[in-house]
């Protein structure tokens, strides 16, 4: 058996399509996406396929920045329906026992106590199988849904997010692991000396406590992150336990993998306790021709409006306002919300000022070209994934779906047995909690308190002379 085994994560959305907006048009896609049965079918497939986790991406607004209108989004089904991912994840938890479940929640539009309580409760209700994907959100449409006029500037979002995480960690460390007594004879419920107030007063947040949720079997939810810009990479290195990335090539992935592991080490953390996983598609068939035919169908389903709508959403910029082939100005590029995405297009184009056309064609947004696609027979797909994994470009993969639930059924039926035969993929879950299955250590309450206190000391320390 290989020394390392792949971490496998399903990349889900609680919406009318997968992250591929044309997936709802696929002839084999289920259409009952407003029902619990839709997501529960997916959950059963993933657990049968020994996926470590199902993770839900999310936005807090319908994509409506392109042409300052939502009609095209609704007419073409470009991620128009967005359900709350935590509720959907719990529907999946009800029909599984080992599959981890992750959901996205924003540090920009929620309060730390609320998020700490919500995810601590989800973790208890799943017996230690939950994860939180930490995002700072992206655009003005989200801001306007929460009573703001515009989105916070990029680095300020991360400054706020750092303090948000300090408060959450402080609350998660409020109850010692052995605080509960529940002795009916003595009448003593818990040890009052083992529960603490936080009394946090900071630049962005004040939060008193004490926290109201005891510790879960895995300590606290696993922390997911996807920061790839300079500031975002620092944030991911500080907090992320599973980090999602996007690689255009294997060589680029190997460099970024090393950079992220270094960022983790620079924060005084063990890089081996952080999993890095790039997003990908897998298109597999019993023969190479069958796989190629499946890919051909997917290429035909995409529409130009899909990419333009989703690019305007993530960049927080109306691309309809610019000529298609005109280079964007320095000021326009500086204003784009997702800086890691912008930098990737600049690097891929070799242009200091790429055009809208460059963003569309090089990003592949709204098509299967957006993420690296492993295409072919099970052996061919396994060869490619093994090359990335053993070549130290990743610790596993975030598998996006071309259609639902067929993508995951094909992967489970065709590719998983081949990866298992090579010793690269788990045959059984390693434990009961998500942390156990990911091979991550269980934090105790004192770890959370130390993390909170260390960040607070650093935040208030006087600048060097």
C-alpha positions in Angstrom: 0.0 0.0 0.0 1.2 3.5 -0.7 2.4 5.6 2.2 0.0 8.4 1.3 -3.6 8.1 0.2 -5.6 10.6 -1.6 -8.1 12.9 0.1 -11.2 12.9 -2.0 -13.8 15.7 -1.7 -17.0 16.2 -3.7 -17.4 19.8 -4.9 -21.1 20.6 -4.4 -23.5 23.5 -4.7 -26.9 23.8 -3.0 -28.4 25.0 -6.3 -30.0 24.0 -9.5 -26.8 22.9 -11.1 -23.3 21.7 -10.1 -20.6 24.4 -10.2 -20.8 23.7 -14.0 -23.8 25.9 -14.9 -24.7 23.9 -17.9 -24.9 20.7 -15.9 -28.7 21.1 -15.4 -29.0 20.9 -19.3 -27.3 17.4 -19.3 -29.8 14.7 -20.4 -28.8 12.5 -17.4 -29.0 15.2 -14.7 -31.7 14.9 -12.1 -34.0 17.9 -11.8 -35.5 17.5 -8.3 -32.8 19.8 -6.8 -35.4 21.5 -4.4 -36.0 18.2 -2.7 -34.0 16.4 0.1 -34.0 13.2 -2.0 -31.8 14.8 -4.7 -29.0 15.5 -2.2 -29.5 12.3 -0.3 -29.0 10.3 -3.4 -25.7 12.1 -3.9 -24.7 11.5 -0.3 -25.2 7.8 -0.5 -23.2 7.5 -3.7 -20.3 9.5 -2.1 -20.3 7.4 1.0 -20.3 4.2 -1.1 -17.4 5.7 -3.0 -15.5 6.4 0.3 -15.3 10.1 -0.4 -13.9 11.9 2.7 -16.2 14.9 2.4 -19.0 16.6 0.5 -18.3 20.3 0.5 -20.8 23.1 -0.5 -19.5 26.2 -2.2 -21.9 29.2 -1.8 -22.6 32.9 -2.7 -25.0 35.1 -0.9 -26.5 36.6 -4.1 -27.8 35.5 -7.5 -25.3 36.3 -10.2 -26.7 39.7 -11.5 -23.7 41.9 -12.2 -23.4 41.2 -15.9 -25.4 43.9 -17.7 -26.7 44.8 -14.2 -29.5 42.4 -14.6 -30.7 39.0 -13.3 -33.0 38.0 -16.2 -30.3 36.1 -18.2 -29.3 34.3 -15.0 -32.8 33.1 -14.4 -33.6 32.3 -18.0 -30.5 30.2 -18.5 -30.3 28.7 -15.0 -26.8 30.1 -14.3 -26.7 29.1 -10.6 -30.0 31.0 -10.2 -31.3 28.8 -7.3 -29.2 29.0 -4.1 -30.4 27.1 -1.0 -28.8 27.4 2.4 -25.9 24.9 2.3 -25.9 24.0 6.1 -29.6 22.9 5.9 -28.9 20.8 2.8 -25.8 19.3 4.3 -27.9 18.1 7.3 -30.3 16.4 5.0 -27.3 14.5 3.7 -26.1 13.7 7.2 -29.3 12.0 8.0 -28.6 9.2 5.4 -24.9 8.8 6.0 -22.6 7.8 9.0 -19.0 8.4 7.9 -19.1 11.0 5.0 -17.8 14.4 6.1 -19.9 17.4 5.3 -18.7 21.0 4.7 -20.5 24.2 4.1 -19.5 27.8 3.2 -20.3 30.7 5.5 -19.0 34.3 5.1 -17.0 36.2 7.7 -18.1 39.5 6.0 -21.9 39.2 6.5 -22.3 37.1 9.7 -21.3 37.5 13.3 -18.6 35.3 14.9 -20.9 34.0 17.8 -23.6 33.0 15.4 -21.2 31.1 13.1 -19.4 29.5 16.0 -22.7 28.3 17.5 -24.1 27.1 14.2 -21.1 25.0 13.2 -20.4 23.7 16.7 -24.1 22.5 16.7 -23.8 21.0 13.2 -20.6 19.2 14.4 -22.5 17.7 17.4 -25.5 16.7 15.3 -23.2 14.8 12.8 -21.1 13.3 15.6 -18.0 15.1 14.5 -18.3 15.1 10.7 -18.7 18.8 9.9 -16.4 21.4 8.3 -16.7 25.1 7.7 -15.5 26.7 4.5 -14.3 30.2 5.5 -14.9 32.8 2.8 -14.9 36.6 2.8 -17.5 36.9 0.0 -16.9 38.6 -3.4 -19.2 41.2 -4.7 -21.5 44.2 -4.2 -24.7 42.0 -4.9 -23.9 40.1 -1.7 -23.4 43.4 0.2 -26.7 44.8 -1.0 -28.5 41.7 0.2 -27.2 42.5 3.7 -28.0 46.2 3.9 -24.6 47.4 2.6 -23.9 49.6 -0.4 -20.7 48.0 -1.5 -18.3 45.1 -0.7 -15.3 45.7 1.6 -11.9 46.1 -0.1 -9.9 42.9 -0.5 -7.3 43.2 2.2 -9.8 44.7 4.7 -12.0 41.6 4.2 -9.1 39.4 5.3 -8.3 41.7 8.3 -11.9 41.4 9.4 -11.8 37.6 8.7 -8.6 37.2 10.9 -10.4 38.8 13.9 -13.5 36.8 13.1 -11.5 33.6 13.3 -9.9 34.7 16.6 -13.4 35.2 18.1 -14.7 31.9 16.8 -11.7 30.0 18.1 -12.0 31.7 21.4 -15.6 30.6 21.7 -14.8 27.1 20.6 -12.3 26.9 23.4 -14.7 28.2 26.1 -15.8 24.7 27.3 -13.1 22.3 28.4 -13.4 18.8 26.9 -14.4 17.4 30.3 -16.6 20.2 31.5 -19.8 18.2 31.4 -20.6 16.1 34.4 -24.4 15.4 34.1 -24.6 13.6 37.5 -28.3 13.3 38.5 -27.5 12.0 42.0 -25.4 15.0 43.0 -27.3 17.4 40.9 -24.2 18.7 39.3 -24.5 19.4 35.6 -21.1 20.8 34.7 -17.9 22.1 36.2 -18.3 25.9 36.3 -14.6 26.4 36.4 -14.2 24.7 33.1 -16.4 27.1 31.1 -15.2 30.7 30.4 -16.3 34.0 29.1 -14.4 35.4 26.1 -14.9 39.1 26.7 -13.5 40.0 23.3 -13.2 43.6 22.4 -11.5 44.2 19.0 -11.4 46.5 16.0 -14.3 44.7 14.2 -16.1 42.7 16.9 -17.1 42.7 20.5 -18.3 39.3 21.8 -18.7 38.5 25.5 -19.8 34.9 25.9 -19.8 32.5 27.6 -20.3 30.1 24.6 -23.3 27.8 24.8 -22.2 24.7 22.9 -20.0 22.0 24.5 -17.2 20.3 22.6 -17.8 17.8 19.8 -16.1 14.4 19.2 -13.6 16.0 16.8 -13.0 19.0 19.0 -14.3 21.6 16.5 -15.2 21.6 12.8 -12.5 21.2 10.3 -11.5 24.5 8.7 -11.6 24.8 4.9 -10.1 27.7 2.9 -9.4 28.7 -0.6 -7.2 31.8 -0.4 -4.8 32.1 -3.3 -3.9 35.8 -3.5 -0.9 37.1 -1.5 -3.2 38.1 1.4 -5.5 35.2 0.9 -2.6 32.7 1.0 -1.4 34.2 4.3 -4.9 33.7 5.7 -5.1 30.1 4.4 -1.7 29.4 5.9 -2.9 30.7 9.2 -6.2 28.9 9.5 -6.9 26.4 6.8 -6.8 22.7 7.5 -8.0 21.7 4.0 -7.1 24.3 1.3 -8.8 24.3 -2.1 -6.8 25.4 -5.1 -7.0 25.8 -8.9 -4.1 24.7 -11.0 -3.8 25.2 -14.8 -1.0 22.6 -15.1 0.9 20.0 -13.1 4.1 22.2 -13.0 2.1 25.2 -11.7 0.5 22.9 -9.1 3.8 21.7 -7.8 5.0 25.2 -7.3 1.8 26.4 -5.6 1.7 23.3 -3.4 5.2 24.1 -2.1 4.3 27.7 -1.6 1.2 26.9 0.4 3.0 24.4 2.5 5.7 27.0 3.2 2.9 29.5 4.2 1.6 27.0 6.7 5.0 26.4 8.2 5.6 30.2 8.4 2.6 30.4 10.7 4.2 27.8 13.0 1.9 25.0 11.9 2.7 21.5 10.7 2.4 21.3 6.9 1.6 17.6 7.1 -1.6 18.5 9.1 -2.9 20.6 6.1 -4.4 19.0 3.0 -4.1 20.8 -0.3 -6.6 19.7 -3.0 -7.1 21.2 -6.5 -10.5 21.3 -8.2 -10.9 19.0 -11.1 -13.4 17.2 -13.4 -13.2 13.5 -14.1 -14.8 12.2 -17.3 -14.3 8.5 -17.5 -15.8 5.7 -19.6 -15.3 2.0 -20.2 -13.3 3.0 -23.3 -11.3 6.1 -24.3 -13.9 6.8 -27.1 -16.8 6.6 -24.6 -15.0 9.1 -22.4 -14.3 11.4 -25.4 -17.9 11.2 -26.4 -19.0 12.2 -22.9 -16.6 15.2 -23.0 -18.0 16.2 -26.5 -21.5 16.4 -25.1 -20.4 18.6 -22.2 -18.6 21.0 -24.6 -21.8 21.4 -26.6 -23.9 22.2 -23.5 -22.0 25.4 -22.5 -23.3 28.8 -23.6 -21.3 32.1 -23.7 -23.7 33.7 -21.2 -22.7 31.2 -18.6 -19.1 32.3 -18.5 -19.8 36.0 -18.8 -22.3 35.9 -16.0 -20.1 34.0 -13.6 -17.0 36.0 -14.4 -18.8 39.3 -13.7 -20.0 37.7 -10.4 -16.6 36.6 -9.0 -14.7 39.7 -10.3 -17.4 42.1 -9.0 -17.2 43.9 -12.4 -19.8 44.2 -15.2 -17.9 42.8 -18.2 -20.7 43.9 -20.5 -19.4 47.5 -19.9 -16.2 46.9 -21.8 -15.3 46.1 -25.4 -14.6 42.4 -25.6 -11.1 42.6 -27.0 -10.0 45.9 -25.3 -7.2 45.5 -22.7 -8.5 46.4 -19.2 -6.8 49.4 -17.5 -4.6 49.2 -14.5 -7.4 50.7 -12.4 -10.0 48.3 -13.6 -7.7 45.3 -12.9 -7.0 46.7 -9.4 -10.7 46.9 -8.7 -11.4 43.2 -9.4 -12.6 41.4 -6.3 -11.0 38.0 -6.7 -7.3 39.0 -7.0 -6.0 35.4 -7.1 -8.2 34.7 -10.1 -7.1 38.0 -11.8 -3.4 37.1 -11.2 -3.9 33.7 -12.7 -5.2 35.2 -15.9 -2.4 37.7 -16.1 0.1 34.9 -15.7 -1.6 32.6 -18.2 -2.0 35.4 -20.8 1.5 36.8 -20.4 -0.2 40.2 -20.6 0.0 43.0 -18.1 -3.5 44.1 -19.1 -5.6 41.2 -20.4 -9.0 41.8 -22.1 -12.4 40.4 -21.3 -11.7 37.9 -24.1 -8.6 36.7 -22.2 -10.6 36.2 -19.0 -13.3 34.2 -20.9 -11.0 32.0 -22.9 -8.2 31.4 -20.4 -10.3 30.9 -17.3 -12.8 28.6 -19.0 -15.4 29.9 -16.5 -18.7 28.3 -17.0 -17.2 25.3 -18.9 -15.3 22.1 -18.1 -12.1 24.0 -19.1 -12.3 26.0 -15.8 -10.8 23.1 -13.8 -8.3 20.5 -14.9 -10.1 17.6 -16.5 -8.9 14.0 -16.2 -10.4 12.2 -19.2 -10.2 8.6 -20.3 -10.6 5.0 -19.2 -10.3 4.3 -15.4 -6.7 3.3 -15.9 -6.0 6.5 -17.9 -7.7 8.7 -15.3 -5.9 6.9 -12.4 -2.6 7.4 -14.2 -3.1 11.1 -14.4 -4.4 11.6 -10.8 -1.5 9.4 -9.5 1.0 11.6 -11.4 -0.4 14.8 -9.7 -0.6 13.1 -6.3 2.8 11.3 -6.2 4.4 14.3 -7.9 3.6 16.5 -4.8 1.2 18.8 -6.5 -1.6 17.9 -4.1 -2.8 15.7 -1.2 -6.0 14.8 -3.0 -8.7 16.3 -5.2 -11.9 18.4 -5.1 -14.1 16.6 -7.7 -16.6 18.8 -9.5 -19.6 17.2 -11.2 -20.4 17.5 -14.9 -23.9 16.2 -14.1 -25.8 15.1 -11.0 -25.5 12.4 -9.7 -24.0 10.7 -12.7 -20.5 12.2 -12.3 -20.0 10.7 -8.9 -21.6 7.4 -9.8 -19.2 7.1 -12.7 -16.2 8.0 -10.5 -17.3 5.6 -7.8 -18.0 2.7 -10.2 -15.1 3.1 -12.6 -12.2 5.0 -11.1 -12.3 4.3 -7.3 -11.6 0.6 -7.7 -8.6 1.3 -9.8 -7.2 3.8 -7.3 -7.8 1.4 -4.5 -6.0 -1.4 -6.4 -3.0 0.9 -6.5 -3.2 1.6 -2.8 -3.8 5.3 -3.4 -7.4 5.4 -2.1 -9.0 4.3 1.1 -11.1 1.1 1.0 -12.7 1.8 4.4 -13.1 4.9 6.5 -10.3 5.3 9.1 -12.6 6.4 11.9 -15.8 8.0 13.0 -15.0 11.7 12.7 -14.0 13.8 9.7 -10.6 14.6 11.4 -9.9 10.9 11.9 -10.7 10.1 8.3 -8.6 13.0 7.1 -5.7 12.0 9.4 -5.8 15.4 11.2 -5.1 15.8 14.9 -8.0 16.5 17.3 -7.6 20.0 18.9 -8.5 20.2 22.6 -10.1 23.3 24.1 -6.8 24.6 25.4 -5.4 24.6 21.8 -8.3 26.9 20.8 -7.6 29.3 23.7 -3.9 29.4 23.0 -4.6 30.2 19.3 -7.0 33.0 20.3 -4.6 34.4 22.8 -1.6 34.3 20.5 -3.4 36.1 17.8 -4.8 38.7 20.3 -1.3 39.4 21.6 0.1 39.8 18.1 -2.9 42.1 17.2 -2.3 44.5 20.0 1.5 44.4 20.1 3.2 47.8 19.6 5.0 48.4 16.3 8.8 48.1 16.4 10.7 51.3 16.7 
